[in-house]
Amino acid sequence: MDILTWTYILVGLSFTLYIGIAIWTRAGSTKEFYVAGGGVSPLANGMATAADWMSAASFISMAGIISFAGYDGSVYLMGWTGGYVLLALLLAPYLRKFGKFTVPDFVGDRYYSNTAKVVAVICALFISFTYVAGQMRGVGIVFSRYLEVPIEWGVVIGMCIVFFYAVLGGMKGITYTQVAQYCVLIFAYMVPAIFVSMQLTGNPVPQLGLGSELADGTALLDKLDGVLAELGFAEYTSGRKEMIDLFMITLALMVGTAGLPHVIVRFFTVPKVKDARLSAGYALAFIAILYTTAPAIAAFGIYNAINSTSEKEISSLPVWISNWQKTNLIAVDDKNGDGKVQYVADPETNELTIDRDIMVLASPEIAELPNWVVGLIAAGAMAAALSTAAGLLLVISTSVSRDLFKTFKPEISEKKELRIARLAAAGAVLLAGYFGVNPPGFVAQVVAFAFGLAAASFFPVIIMGIFSSRINKEGAIAGMISGLAFTLAYIIYFKFISPELNTAEYWWFGVSPEGIGSIGMFINFLVCIVVSQFTPAPPQSVQDMIQEIRIPRGAGKAVDH
């Protein structure tokens, strides 16, 4: 069977599974809609968290960035992995013990203020919309190539699927759908990686294949360094970014992870605080499978791509080039008219342009793997993008219905609250679809902006809300507004108002828009602490509550000495 047939079969089967689970687990109450009834097992929650966490950016774009940026691309790998550890150890158990459904819920109660809660809702919406735009872009890319439709129509199809199972099932439906999606995406990611590793190095373990030798006895990474240097690119194992920018991007991704509302809410779906810790451990193990494989896929992919295209006659280019040219994500331009493809670093003479978001998806075709493997990776990419998009849409709908609407109209019935949540999700799908068609950057870059916004807004008020009893509502509100406003303004200026100035020469302190969330976070911390020192301390009841959530059960009462 051809690629298209395999894709229809495998994607169709996976979609049927997801929709069937959504119908089977349809939410019948607000607790089931928001936190799946609070009865999910740690193992299932770990798989669901991993699927929620490993978005289109992880599955599609991360290895693509590493392919083209080499060492510089490792910031995404380090930042996202380290961030999850930070979240699991520092925040998840305490937030679960606090017992609220959402981050704005926590902020509203901890800072005893509806105003603080509304500001947190605004932050959550900015973060979620930015993040979901990257997922919809990923959905569009997958459909564009494998179902042979324009990217715009691919986004529309994805919107319809996500809307159905996210709006119908709520968190209950999303949780069990994400368990299935994790199984699909990790199988789809590993199968081609194992195939290609065997082809190039004879080693079936991709992580070991990355450090192995090719058939000619040369180490893969040494060979890749030499090939890229000949073409004028930086060596694969070296980097061009300044250390300060590498550090700030990594930090923004780490602390942004700890502030992501759609990941935090997953820890409210388990019965006990102990289960929150256990599910965090499971999720980390499930995430590590993909994240330790990504560098190998990146190196295999760029090596095979260069070998199959550079200095080849245009008339005899491999089939994968023509397949992807239909999506406008690959362009071939014979500038010197010699009938051959020149892939070089100099943009004036380079004749091959490859969108980095296609690297993982195109890898099986580049390696000439069986058609069913190509169809499988399409199904996996869809699972990754849709699982995260669903979680984000739930955060958006919950923020509007519970954290905004019910805050000011507490008397509304549960049925009406559920209806408002579903309407909010519908509106969010439409807006996310627009940004999926008109994205402000490639998938992982858009997602990095979301992490920066989370770092600058949520992380300081959550971490200080748990570990400091002196931070008050005035400090939290001022900190969130200042951190978010600064970060958002910086990103908008360099990405939309003056993109021609988006170079290290014009960045503040040498920090790129992807890493500016770290500076926004420091501003948030500073403003929050200073304002809190000059305004009244929180009520004693709030200070007691903070002490309570930090005490393990059975440990007795905290005593001041």
C-alpha positions as CSV (number, residue, x, y, z in Angstrom):
1,M,0.0,0.0,0.0
2,D,1.1,3.6,-0.6
3,I,1.9,6.2,2.1
4,L,-1.5,7.9,1.7
5,T,-3.5,4.7,2.3
6,W,-1.4,3.7,5.3
7,T,-1.8,7.2,6.7
8,Y,-5.6,7.1,6.3
9,I,-5.8,3.7,8.0
10,L,-3.5,4.5,10.9
11,V,-4.7,8.0,11.6
12,G,-8.3,7.0,11.1
13,L,-7.9,4.1,13.6
14,S,-6.3,6.3,16.2
15,F,-8.9,9.0,15.8
16,T,-11.7,6.4,16.1
17,L,-10.1,5.3,19.4
18,Y,-9.8,8.8,20.8
19,I,-13.4,9.7,19.9
20,G,-14.7,6.4,21.3
21,I,-12.9,7.0,24.6
22,A,-14.3,10.6,24.7
23,I,-17.9,9.2,24.3
24,W,-17.3,6.4,26.8
25,T,-15.9,8.8,29.5
26,R,-18.2,11.8,28.9
27,A,-18.1,14.2,31.8
28,G,-21.4,14.4,33.7
29,S,-20.3,16.9,36.4
30,T,-18.1,19.9,36.8
31,K,-15.6,17.8,38.9
32,E,-15.3,15.3,36.1
33,F,-15.0,18.1,33.5
34,Y,-12.3,19.9,35.4
35,V,-10.3,17.2,37.2
36,A,-11.7,13.8,35.9
37,G,-13.5,13.3,39.3
38,G,-10.1,13.2,41.1
39,G,-9.9,9.4,40.8
40,V,-7.3,8.7,38.1
41,S,-4.6,6.1,39.0
42,P,-1.0,7.4,39.3
43,L,0.1,5.2,36.3
44,A,-2.7,6.4,34.0
45,N,-2.1,10.0,35.2
46,G,1.7,9.6,34.5
47,M,1.0,8.5,30.9
48,A,-1.6,11.2,30.4
49,T,0.8,13.9,31.8
50,A,3.5,12.6,29.5
51,A,1.2,12.9,26.5
52,D,0.0,16.4,27.7
53,W,3.6,17.4,28.1
54,M,5.0,16.0,24.9
55,S,3.3,18.3,22.5
56,A,3.9,19.0,18.8
57,A,7.0,20.9,19.9
58,S,8.5,17.8,21.5
59,F,7.4,15.3,18.8
60,I,7.7,17.4,15.6
61,S,9.9,20.4,16.2
62,M,12.5,19.7,19.0
63,A,14.5,17.2,17.0
64,G,14.1,19.5,14.0
65,I,15.7,22.4,15.9
66,I,18.6,20.2,17.1
67,S,19.1,18.9,13.5
68,F,19.7,22.4,12.2
69,A,21.1,24.2,15.3
70,G,23.1,21.3,16.7
71,Y,24.5,22.2,20.1
72,D,22.4,25.4,20.3
73,G,19.2,23.3,19.9
74,S,20.0,21.4,23.1
75,V,18.5,24.3,25.2
76,Y,15.1,22.9,24.4
77,L,16.1,19.5,25.5
78,M,17.7,20.7,28.8
79,G,15.1,23.3,29.6
80,W,12.0,21.2,29.1
81,T,13.4,18.1,30.9
82,G,14.8,20.1,33.8
83,G,11.6,22.0,34.1
84,Y,9.5,19.0,34.5
85,V,11.8,17.8,37.4
86,L,11.4,21.2,39.0
87,L,7.6,21.0,38.7
88,A,7.4,17.5,40.1
89,L,9.6,18.2,43.1
90,L,8.8,21.8,44.0
91,L,5.2,22.4,43.1
92,A,3.0,19.4,42.3
93,P,2.6,17.8,45.8
94,Y,1.9,21.2,47.4
95,L,-0.6,22.3,44.8
96,R,-2.3,18.9,45.1
97,K,-2.5,19.2,48.8
98,F,-4.0,22.7,48.4
99,G,-6.8,21.0,46.6
100,K,-7.9,23.6,44.0
101,F,-8.9,22.8,40.4
102,T,-6.8,25.4,38.7
103,V,-3.8,27.8,39.1
104,P,-6.0,30.9,39.2
105,D,-8.0,29.1,41.9
106,F,-4.8,28.7,43.9
107,V,-3.8,32.3,43.3
108,G,-7.2,33.7,44.2
109,D,-7.3,31.8,47.5
110,R,-3.6,32.1,48.5
111,Y,-3.7,35.8,47.8
112,Y,-7.2,36.3,49.2
113,S,-8.2,38.4,46.2
114,N,-10.5,38.2,43.2
115,T,-8.4,40.8,41.5
116,A,-5.3,38.5,41.8
117,K,-7.4,35.6,40.5
118,V,-8.6,37.6,37.4
119,V,-4.9,38.6,36.7
120,A,-4.0,35.0,36.9
121,V,-6.8,34.1,34.5
122,I,-5.5,36.7,32.0
123,C,-2.0,35.2,32.3
124,A,-3.3,31.6,31.8
125,L,-5.2,32.7,28.7
126,F,-2.1,34.4,27.2
127,I,0.0,31.4,27.9
128,S,-2.6,28.8,26.7
129,F,-3.4,30.6,23.5
130,T,0.3,31.1,22.6
131,Y,1.0,27.4,23.3
132,V,-2.1,26.0,21.5
133,A,-1.2,28.0,18.4
134,G,2.0,25.9,18.1
135,Q,0.0,22.7,18.4
136,M,-2.5,23.7,15.7
137,R,0.4,24.6,13.4
138,G,1.8,21.1,14.0
139,V,-1.6,19.6,13.2
140,G,-1.7,21.6,10.0
141,I,1.7,20.4,8.9
142,V,0.9,16.8,9.5
143,F,-2.4,16.9,7.6
144,S,-0.9,19.0,4.8
145,R,1.7,16.4,4.0
146,Y,0.0,13.1,4.7
147,L,-3.6,13.8,3.7
148,E,-2.5,16.1,0.8
149,V,-4.6,19.1,1.8
150,P,-3.5,22.7,2.3
151,I,-2.1,23.6,5.8
152,E,-5.2,25.8,6.4
153,W,-7.5,22.8,5.9
154,G,-5.3,20.6,8.0
155,V,-5.7,23.1,10.9
156,V,-9.5,23.1,10.4
157,I,-9.7,19.3,10.5
158,G,-7.6,19.2,13.7
159,M,-9.9,21.9,15.2
160,C,-12.9,19.8,14.7
161,I,-11.4,16.6,16.2
162,V,-10.0,18.4,19.3
163,F,-13.3,20.3,19.8
164,F,-15.3,17.0,19.8
165,Y,-13.4,15.1,22.4
166,A,-12.2,18.0,24.6
167,V,-15.6,19.7,24.8
168,L,-17.5,16.5,25.2
169,G,-15.3,14.6,27.6
170,G,-13.7,17.4,29.6
171,M,-10.7,16.4,31.8
172,K,-12.2,12.9,32.2
173,G,-12.3,12.2,28.5
174,I,-9.0,14.0,27.9
175,T,-7.2,12.0,30.5
176,Y,-8.1,8.6,29.1
177,T,-7.7,9.8,25.6
178,Q,-4.2,11.0,26.5
179,V,-3.3,7.6,27.8
180,A,-4.0,6.1,24.4
181,Q,-2.2,9.0,22.7
182,Y,0.9,8.4,24.7
183,C,1.0,4.8,23.6
184,V,0.5,5.8,19.9
185,L,3.1,8.7,20.0
186,I,5.9,6.9,21.8
187,F,5.5,3.8,19.5
188,A,5.5,6.0,16.4
189,Y,8.6,7.9,17.6
190,M,10.7,4.9,18.5
191,V,10.0,2.6,15.6
192,P,11.6,4.8,12.9
193,A,14.4,5.8,15.3
194,I,15.3,2.1,15.8
195,F,15.1,1.5,12.0
196,V,17.4,4.4,11.1
197,S,19.9,3.7,13.9
198,M,20.2,0.1,12.6
199,Q,20.6,1.4,9.0
200,L,23.4,3.8,9.8
201,T,25.3,2.3,12.8
202,G,24.0,-1.3,13.2
203,N,23.0,-0.5,16.7
204,P,19.2,-0.9,17.5
205,V,19.3,1.5,20.4
206,P,19.1,5.1,19.0
207,Q,20.7,6.6,22.1
208,L,23.7,4.4,21.6
209,G,23.6,4.8,17.9
210,L,24.2,8.5,18.2
211,G,27.7,7.8,19.6
212,S,28.4,4.8,17.3
213,E,30.5,4.5,14.1
214,L,29.2,4.5,10.6
215,A,30.0,1.7,8.1
216,D,33.2,3.5,7.0
217,G,34.5,3.4,10.6
218,T,34.0,7.2,11.3
219,A,32.0,8.2,14.3
220,L,28.6,9.6,13.3
221,L,29.1,13.0,15.1
222,D,32.6,13.4,13.7
223,K,31.4,12.8,10.2
224,L,28.5,15.2,10.7
225,D,30.8,17.9,12.0
226,G,33.0,17.5,8.9
227,V,30.1,17.5,6.4
228,L,28.5,20.6,7.9
229,A,31.9,22.5,8.1
230,E,32.5,21.8,4.4
231,L,29.1,23.4,3.6
232,G,29.9,26.5,5.7
233,F,27.7,25.7,8.7
234,A,28.8,25.6,12.3
235,E,30.0,22.2,13.4
236,Y,27.1,20.1,14.8
237,T,28.7,19.7,18.2
238,S,29.6,23.4,18.6
239,G,27.3,26.4,19.0
240,R,27.0,30.0,17.9
241,K,24.7,31.4,20.5
242,E,26.2,33.5,23.3
243,M,26.3,31.7,26.7
244,I,24.0,34.3,28.3
245,D,21.3,33.6,25.8
246,L,21.7,29.8,26.1
247,F,21.4,30.1,29.9
248,M,18.4,32.5,29.7
249,I,16.5,30.3,27.2
250,T,17.1,27.2,29.3
251,L,16.0,28.9,32.5
252,A,12.9,30.3,30.8
253,L,11.9,26.9,29.6
254,M,12.6,25.3,33.0
255,V,10.7,27.7,35.2
256,G,8.1,28.2,32.5
257,T,7.4,24.5,32.7
258,A,6.7,24.8,36.4
259,G,4.1,27.5,35.6
260,L,2.2,25.8,32.8
261,P,-1.4,25.6,33.8
262,H,-2.4,22.6,31.7
263,V,0.4,20.5,33.2
264,I,-0.2,21.6,36.8
265,V,-3.9,20.8,36.6
266,R,-3.0,17.1,35.9
267,F,-1.9,16.7,39.5
268,F,-5.4,17.5,40.7
269,T,-6.8,14.4,39.0
270,V,-5.3,11.9,41.4
271,P,-6.9,10.9,44.7
272,K,-4.1,11.7,47.1
273,V,-0.9,13.8,47.5
274,K,1.2,10.7,47.5
275,D,-0.4,9.8,44.1
276,A,0.6,13.2,42.8
277,R,4.3,12.5,43.6
278,L,4.0,8.9,42.2
279,S,2.4,10.1,38.9
280,A,5.1,12.8,38.5
281,G,7.7,10.0,38.7
282,Y,5.9,7.8,36.2
283,A,5.5,10.8,33.8
284,L,9.2,11.6,34.0
285,A,10.1,8.1,33.1
286,F,7.7,8.1,30.1
287,I,8.9,11.5,29.0
288,A,12.6,10.4,29.2
289,I,12.0,7.7,26.5
290,L,11.3,10.4,23.9
291,Y,13.6,13.1,25.1
292,T,16.7,10.8,25.2
293,T,15.9,9.6,21.6
294,A,15.4,13.1,20.1
295,P,19.1,14.0,19.7
296,A,19.7,10.7,17.9
297,I,16.8,11.3,15.5
298,A,18.1,14.9,14.9
299,A,21.6,13.7,13.9
300,F,20.3,10.8,11.8
301,G,17.8,13.0,10.0
302,I,20.2,15.9,9.0
303,Y,22.9,13.4,8.0
304,N,20.6,11.5,5.7
305,A,19.0,14.7,4.3
306,I,22.4,16.1,3.3
307,N,23.6,12.8,1.8
308,S,20.4,12.4,-0.3
309,T,20.3,16.0,-1.7
310,S,23.6,17.9,-1.8
311,E,25.3,18.0,-5.2
312,K,22.5,15.8,-6.7
313,E,21.0,16.5,-10.1
314,I,17.6,18.2,-9.6
315,S,16.0,15.8,-12.1
316,S,17.1,12.8,-9.9
317,L,16.3,14.2,-6.4
318,P,14.7,11.6,-4.1
319,V,10.9,11.3,-3.9
320,W,10.7,12.8,-0.4
321,I,11.7,16.2,-1.8
322,S,8.9,16.3,-4.3
323,N,6.4,15.0,-1.7
324,W,7.2,17.8,0.7
325,Q,7.5,20.5,-2.0
326,K,3.7,20.2,-2.4
327,T,3.3,21.6,1.2
328,N,5.6,24.6,0.5
329,L,7.8,23.5,3.4
330,I,10.7,22.6,1.1
331,A,11.9,24.8,-1.7
332,V,14.5,24.0,-4.4
333,D,15.8,27.0,-6.4
334,D,18.6,26.4,-9.0
335,K,20.2,29.8,-8.7
336,N,23.3,29.1,-10.7
337,G,21.5,27.1,-13.4
338,D,23.9,24.0,-13.2
339,G,21.0,21.6,-12.7
340,K,22.4,20.5,-9.3
341,V,21.3,21.3,-5.7
342,Q,23.7,23.4,-3.7
343,Y,22.9,23.1,0.1
344,V,25.2,25.6,1.8
345,A,25.2,28.1,4.7
346,D,25.4,31.2,2.5
347,P,21.8,32.3,1.8
348,E,22.8,34.0,-1.4
349,T,24.0,30.8,-3.0
350,N,21.9,28.2,-1.1
351,E,19.5,26.4,-3.3
352,L,17.6,24.1,-0.9
353,T,15.4,25.4,1.9
354,I,14.0,22.9,4.5
355,D,11.5,23.9,7.1
356,R,12.9,22.6,10.4
357,D,9.4,21.5,11.5
358,I,9.4,18.7,8.9
359,M,12.6,16.9,10.0
360,V,11.1,14.3,12.2
361,L,8.1,13.7,10.0
362,A,10.2,13.4,6.8
363,S,12.9,11.2,8.5
364,P,11.3,7.8,7.6
365,E,10.9,8.9,3.9
366,I,14.5,10.2,3.8
367,A,15.7,6.9,5.1
368,E,13.4,5.1,2.6
369,L,11.7,3.1,5.4
370,P,8.5,1.1,4.6
371,N,5.3,3.1,3.9
372,W,3.6,1.8,7.1
373,V,6.3,3.5,9.2
374,V,5.7,6.8,7.4
375,G,1.9,6.5,8.2
376,L,2.7,5.5,11.8
377,I,4.7,8.7,12.4
378,A,1.8,10.7,11.0
379,A,-0.5,9.1,13.6
380,G,2.1,9.8,16.4
381,A,2.5,13.4,15.4
382,M,-1.3,13.9,15.5
383,A,-1.4,12.2,18.9
384,A,1.2,14.6,20.3
385,A,-0.3,17.8,18.9
386,L,-3.9,16.9,19.8
387,S,-3.2,15.7,23.3
388,T,-1.6,19.0,24.3
389,A,-4.1,21.1,22.4
390,A,-7.0,19.3,24.3
391,G,-5.3,20.0,27.7
392,L,-4.8,23.7,26.8
393,L,-8.4,24.1,25.6
394,L,-9.6,22.7,28.9
395,V,-7.5,25.2,30.8
396,I,-9.0,28.0,28.7
397,S,-12.6,26.9,29.2
398,T,-12.0,26.3,32.9
399,S,-10.4,29.8,33.3
400,V,-13.4,31.4,31.6
401,S,-16.2,29.4,33.3
402,R,-14.9,28.7,36.8
403,D,-12.3,31.3,37.4
404,L,-14.0,34.3,35.7
405,F,-17.7,33.7,35.4
406,K,-18.3,31.8,38.6
407,T,-16.1,34.2,40.6
408,F,-18.5,37.0,39.9
409,K,-21.7,34.9,39.7
410,P,-21.3,32.2,42.3
411,E,-25.0,31.4,42.3
412,I,-25.0,29.8,38.7
413,S,-26.0,26.2,38.5
414,E,-23.5,23.4,37.8
415,K,-25.3,22.7,34.5
416,K,-24.9,26.3,33.3
417,E,-21.3,26.4,34.4
418,L,-20.6,23.3,32.3
419,R,-22.3,24.9,29.3
420,I,-20.3,28.1,29.6
421,A,-17.1,25.9,29.8
422,R,-18.0,24.2,26.6
423,L,-18.8,27.4,24.8
424,A,-15.5,28.9,26.0
425,A,-13.7,25.8,24.6
426,A,-15.5,26.3,21.3
427,G,-14.3,30.0,21.1
428,A,-10.8,28.9,22.0
429,V,-10.7,26.4,19.2
430,L,-11.6,29.0,16.7
431,L,-9.0,31.5,17.9
432,A,-6.3,28.7,18.2
433,G,-7.1,27.7,14.6
434,Y,-6.5,31.3,13.4
435,F,-3.1,31.3,15.0
436,G,-2.4,27.9,13.7
437,V,-2.9,29.2,10.2
438,N,-1.0,32.4,10.9
439,P,1.7,31.4,13.4
440,P,4.3,33.9,14.7
441,G,7.2,31.4,14.2
442,F,8.0,27.7,13.9
443,V,6.3,25.3,16.3
444,A,8.9,25.0,19.0
445,Q,9.6,28.7,18.9
446,V,6.0,29.6,19.4
447,V,5.9,27.2,22.3
448,A,9.0,28.7,23.8
449,F,7.2,32.1,23.9
450,A,4.4,30.4,25.9
451,F,7.0,29.1,28.4
452,G,8.5,32.5,28.6
453,L,5.2,34.0,29.5
454,A,4.5,31.3,32.1
455,A,8.0,31.9,33.6
456,A,7.4,35.7,33.8
457,S,3.9,35.5,35.2
458,F,3.0,32.3,37.2
459,F,6.2,30.8,38.5
460,P,7.2,33.5,41.0
461,V,3.7,33.9,42.5
462,I,3.3,30.1,42.8
463,I,6.7,29.4,44.3
464,M,6.5,32.3,46.7
465,G,2.8,31.5,47.5
466,I,3.9,28.1,48.7
467,F,7.2,28.9,50.4
468,S,6.7,32.5,51.8
469,S,4.0,33.6,54.1
470,R,5.0,37.3,53.8
471,I,4.0,37.8,50.1
472,N,0.6,39.5,49.9
473,K,-2.0,40.2,47.3
474,E,-0.6,43.6,46.3
475,G,2.8,42.1,45.6
476,A,1.4,39.2,43.6
477,I,-0.8,41.3,41.4
478,A,2.0,43.9,40.7
479,G,4.5,41.1,40.1
480,M,2.3,39.2,37.6
481,I,1.3,42.3,35.7
482,S,4.9,43.7,35.5
483,G,6.5,40.3,34.5
484,L,3.8,39.5,31.9
485,A,3.7,43.0,30.4
486,F,7.5,43.3,30.1
487,T,7.9,39.8,28.5
488,L,4.9,40.3,26.1
489,A,6.1,43.7,25.0
490,Y,9.6,42.4,24.3
491,I,8.3,39.5,22.2
492,I,5.8,41.6,20.3
493,Y,8.5,44.3,19.6
494,F,11.1,42.0,18.2
495,K,8.8,39.5,16.5
496,F,6.1,41.7,15.0
497,I,6.9,45.4,15.2
498,S,10.6,45.4,14.3
499,P,11.6,41.9,13.2
500,E,14.5,43.3,11.3
501,L,16.1,44.2,14.6
502,N,15.7,40.7,16.0
503,T,19.5,40.0,16.3
504,A,21.9,39.8,19.2
505,E,23.1,43.3,18.4
506,Y,19.8,44.8,19.5
507,W,18.6,42.4,22.2
508,W,18.7,43.7,25.8
509,F,21.6,42.1,27.7
510,G,22.1,39.8,24.7
511,V,18.9,37.9,25.5
512,S,16.6,36.7,22.6
513,P,12.8,36.8,22.7
514,E,12.8,33.1,23.4
515,G,14.8,33.7,26.6
516,I,13.4,37.0,27.8
517,G,10.9,35.2,30.1
518,S,13.8,34.7,32.5
519,I,14.3,38.5,32.8
520,G,10.5,38.9,33.2
521,M,10.6,36.3,36.0
522,F,13.3,38.3,37.9
523,I,11.2,41.5,37.4
524,N,8.2,39.6,38.8
525,F,10.1,38.4,41.8
526,L,11.6,41.8,42.5
527,V,8.4,43.7,42.2
528,C,6.5,41.1,44.2
529,I,8.9,41.2,47.1
530,V,9.3,45.0,47.2
531,V,5.6,45.8,47.0
532,S,4.9,43.1,49.7
533,Q,7.4,44.7,52.0
534,F,5.6,48.1,51.8
535,T,2.1,46.8,52.1
536,P,0.3,44.9,54.9
537,A,1.1,41.3,55.6
538,P,-1.4,38.6,54.6
539,P,-4.1,37.8,57.2
540,Q,-3.1,35.3,59.8
541,S,-5.6,32.7,58.4
542,V,-3.7,32.8,55.1
543,Q,-0.3,32.5,56.8
544,D,-1.6,29.4,58.7
545,M,-2.9,27.9,55.5
546,I,0.5,28.3,53.9
547,Q,2.1,26.5,56.8
548,E,-0.4,23.7,56.6
549,I,0.1,22.9,52.9
550,R,3.9,22.5,53.5
551,I,3.5,20.0,56.4
552,P,3.4,16.3,55.4
553,R,0.5,14.4,56.8
554,G,1.3,12.8,60.2
555,A,4.2,15.2,60.8
556,G,2.5,17.2,63.4
557,K,2.0,20.9,63.6
558,A,4.8,23.4,62.6
559,V,6.4,25.1,65.6
560,D,8.3,28.4,65.5
561,H,11.5,28.4,67.5
